[in-house]
Amino acid sequence: MGLQYYLEYTLKYDELKSNSLWPAYEQHEFRHLITLRLTQFLVMDNLELSLFTFFSPDELDTYIRPRVTYKIIEPLAIVVGANLMFGRHENVDTLVFRVAGIMVTAGVVLAYTHHIAWLALPLFVGVNMLQASFTGFCPLARMLKRFGVQDGKAF
């Protein structure tokens, strides 16, 4: 499992915007990237389950790449996967549900493949969603709004 948070800061950002031919297409002053990689080997290392996700709160881009690899013999393998991409026209509600779905799925898969204690992750997400349905407060929605994500109907 690998989790990475990357922050890139552009020096002299105001100068860059004022001298740009297309200021609307310049990158943000602060660029945030979050990546997650989960890999599990099963069946005497012949079966590999892999999930890579990439999320940029600034650009509102999401990339999800699930992959299953089965080694038949050493140089020959069968690989099945997908490339799922989501873009800018998202709002807070869809991103909250997407992140919740990814976290619940990841927690269940990790509990099945590693240790049952990973069930604490989907439990935490479920309890948070339940309290948000009563109070209207969601920490993830609040963070996404600070990144400039468009308001939804629920949050």
Secondary structure as GFF3:
##gff-version 3
##sequence-region A 1 155
A	DSSP	beta_strand	2	9	.	.	.	ID=ss1
A	DSSP	alpha_helix	13	19	.	.	.	ID=ss2
A	DSSP	three_ten_helix	23	25	.	.	.	ID=ss3
A	DSSP	beta_strand	30	42	.	.	.	ID=ss4
A	DSSP	beta_strand	47	56	.	.	.	ID=ss5
A	DSSP	beta_strand	61	73	.	.	.	ID=ss6
A	DSSP	beta_strand	76	81	.	.	.	ID=ss7
A	DSSP	beta_strand	84	86	.	.	.	ID=ss8
A	DSSP	alpha_helix	92	113	.	.	.	ID=ss9
A	DSSP	three_ten_helix	116	119	.	.	.	ID=ss10
A	DSSP	alpha_helix	120	135	.	.	.	ID=ss11
A	DSSP	alpha_helix	139	146	.	.	.	ID=ss12
###
